[in-house]
Amino acid sequence: MNENISNFLHQQTCASVCCTDEQGHPYCFSCYYAFNSADGLLYFKSSANSRHATMLKSNPMVAGTVLPDKLNTLLVKGIQFEGSVLPINHPLALRASVHYHKRFPLALAVHGETTTIMISNIKMTDSTKGFGKKISWCREEQIAELA
């Protein structure tokens, strides 16, 4: 994964995630996240009976954004991503809780389930590198490069 993307995601704490219900109606939620750059995974924790958790069981496809925790209105910087929620028993999701609670240990006191998003695409806008500079990452392209 591109180092600029990885560093940015490790430095921030909150994502906005969009999912859809069974009729295709969008619903957005915000969450604290932990990022696993080695596997391109984003972890978040929420109540199992929340509206978005119910929707994600029916349709695991998501899109989202991550903005800097401290916005600088003169320098646009942020991430747009697409991905899918992995089943809780997926091999890449088995250590989701460990990753999440390592970053947010106080969350151990809060009831909920840790969810894993396998990111498929990322587009980063980083105007600190030039106005409107775009940096992209695609899981499929990374897999092809490793083959």
Phi, psi and omega per residue, in radians:
M1 nan 2.534 3.111
N2 -0.990 2.335 -3.075
E3 -1.095 -0.645 3.116
N4 -1.089 -0.751 3.120
I5 -1.134 -0.866 -3.107
S6 -1.040 -0.830 3.139
N7 -1.060 -0.762 3.142
F8 -1.058 -0.838 -3.106
L9 -1.135 -0.586 3.101
H10 -1.248 -0.472 -3.089
Q11 -1.444 -0.389 -3.074
Q12 -1.669 3.000 -3.074
T13 -2.242 -0.364 -2.980
C14 -2.197 2.390 3.085
A15 -2.128 2.686 2.958
S16 -1.905 2.211 -3.055
V17 -2.141 2.405 3.114
C18 -2.003 2.315 3.059
C19 -2.263 3.112 3.125
T20 -2.286 2.661 3.087
D21 -1.503 -3.042 -3.067
E22 -1.164 -0.347 3.086
Q23 -1.626 0.031 3.134
G24 1.484 0.183 3.102
H25 -1.361 2.310 -3.108
P26 -1.329 2.650 3.064
Y27 -2.552 2.288 -3.139
C28 -1.961 2.574 3.053
F29 -2.501 2.728 3.090
S30 -1.877 2.600 -3.127
C31 -2.694 2.657 2.923
Y32 -1.351 2.516 -3.103
Y33 -2.384 2.788 2.942
A34 -2.087 2.553 -3.065
F35 -2.074 2.361 3.082
N36 -1.961 1.720 -3.071
S37 -1.245 -0.511 -3.126
A38 -1.075 -0.661 -3.097
D39 -1.921 -0.007 -3.131
G40 1.133 0.786 -3.087
L41 -2.081 2.518 3.075
L42 -2.121 2.270 -3.103
Y43 -1.972 2.434 3.006
F44 -2.487 2.857 -3.090
K45 -2.173 2.393 3.079
S46 -2.762 2.978 3.125
S47 -1.175 2.425 -3.126
A48 -1.120 -0.420 -3.117
N49 -1.809 0.277 3.080
S50 -1.201 2.792 -3.127
R51 -1.014 -0.807 -3.088
H52 -1.218 -0.605 3.112
A53 -1.103 -0.697 3.096
T54 -1.118 -0.768 3.134
M55 -1.113 -0.713 -3.094
L56 -1.153 -0.437 3.085
K57 -1.213 -0.579 3.138
S58 -1.471 -0.645 -3.119
N59 -2.446 1.776 -3.049
P60 -1.373 -0.054 -3.117
M61 -1.317 2.347 -3.121
V62 -2.388 2.844 2.949
A63 -2.436 2.718 -3.127
G64 -2.866 3.107 3.119
T65 -2.386 2.675 2.994
V66 -2.329 2.152 3.071
L67 -1.922 2.807 3.090
P68 -1.042 2.503 3.082
D69 -1.039 -0.581 3.062
K70 -2.057 1.910 -3.099
L71 -1.321 2.434 2.981
N72 -2.046 1.844 -3.041
T73 -1.155 -0.266 3.112
L74 -1.492 -0.413 -3.120
L75 -2.151 1.782 -3.126
V76 -1.233 2.264 3.140
K77 -2.638 2.350 3.110
G78 3.044 3.008 -3.074
I79 -2.145 2.439 2.903
Q80 -2.056 2.376 -3.133
F81 -2.408 2.789 3.018
E82 -2.273 2.624 3.114
G83 -3.084 -2.904 3.120
S84 -2.494 2.563 3.117
V85 -1.361 2.279 3.123
L86 -1.491 2.542 3.027
P87 -1.036 2.591 -3.065
I88 -1.026 -0.465 -3.128
N89 -1.666 0.112 3.092
H90 -1.151 2.443 -3.116
P91 -0.931 -0.616 3.136
L92 -1.350 -0.208 -3.119
A93 -1.760 -0.112 -3.033
L94 -1.116 -0.509 -3.114
R95 -1.857 0.324 -3.105
A96 -0.997 -0.800 -3.106
S97 -1.097 -0.698 3.125
V98 -1.076 -0.835 3.137
H99 -1.068 -0.819 -3.078
Y100 -1.124 -0.832 -3.078
H101 -1.288 -0.336 3.022
K102 -1.166 -0.645 3.122
R103 -1.424 -0.631 -3.098
F104 -2.212 1.271 -3.063
P105 -1.063 -0.516 3.124
L106 -1.157 -0.358 3.129
A107 -1.193 -0.219 3.053
L108 -1.064 -0.472 -3.123
A109 -1.407 -0.150 -3.097
V110 -1.825 2.247 3.111
H111 -1.192 2.474 3.085
G112 2.809 3.049 3.112
E113 -1.940 2.487 3.074
T114 -1.611 2.274 -3.075
T115 -1.970 2.562 -3.141
T116 -2.003 2.202 2.994
I117 -1.822 2.151 3.013
M118 -1.547 1.943 -3.102
I119 -1.329 2.319 3.123
S120 -1.798 -0.594 -3.123
N121 -2.514 2.527 3.047
I122 -2.379 2.386 2.950
K123 -2.173 2.153 3.123
M124 -1.926 2.288 2.973
T125 -1.757 2.230 -3.126
D126 -2.458 1.606 -3.115
S127 -1.273 -0.113 3.045
T128 -1.246 -0.280 -3.135
K129 -1.807 0.183 -3.083
G130 2.245 2.524 -3.042
F131 -0.966 2.165 3.069
G132 1.217 0.308 -3.115
K133 -1.041 2.245 3.138
K134 -1.982 2.373 3.072
I135 -2.201 2.286 -3.084
S136 -2.088 2.695 3.019
W137 -2.482 2.419 3.123
C138 -2.366 2.203 -3.130
R139 -0.990 -0.793 -3.099
E140 -1.069 -0.681 3.128
E141 -1.192 -0.654 3.114
Q142 -1.140 -0.720 3.119
I143 -1.104 -0.736 3.140
A144 -1.111 -0.669 3.122
E145 -1.157 -0.586 -3.116
L146 -1.377 -0.332 -3.081
A147 -1.355 nan nan
